[in-house]
Structure formats: C-alpha cells, structure tokens
Amino acid sequence: MKVWMIVSCLFVLSACGQQDNLNAKGEKGAFEAYTDSQVEALQRAKGVEDELNKADEARRKQLEQVQ
C-alpha cells in the first residue's frame, strides 16, 4: 500500500514540475502577461500626461504674453 502511495505522490509531483519547466523556458503565464500589458498602458498614459502638461504650459505662456 505504501508503494502505491509513494508512486502516486511522485507522479503528481512530477506533473507539477513539468509545468514549472515550461514557464521557465520563457513562456509567460496569464498573470505576467496581464501585468506586462498594465505596465505598458501606464507608460503610455504617463507619456500622454506629459504631452498634455507641455501643451497646457505652452497655452499658459501664450495667454500671459497676450495680456
């Protein structure tokens, strides 16, 4: 009975180990892909924010020159 228990545990553990090896080869999991896309979206948003701030500053300088 112990032999069957040990064999089944080794079978389960070996199956879990193979999944980890697949991710170690460079394949991204769902969580990593999601976080990468969120980081990219934040970087784009920061870029847009910088552009808007520059445009706002330029508009304010124009208004100050007119007055």
Secondary structure, 3 states (H helix, E strand, C coil): CHHHHHHHHHHHHHHHHHHHHHHHCCCCCHHHHHHHHHHHHHHHHHHHHHHHHHHHHHHHHHHHHHC
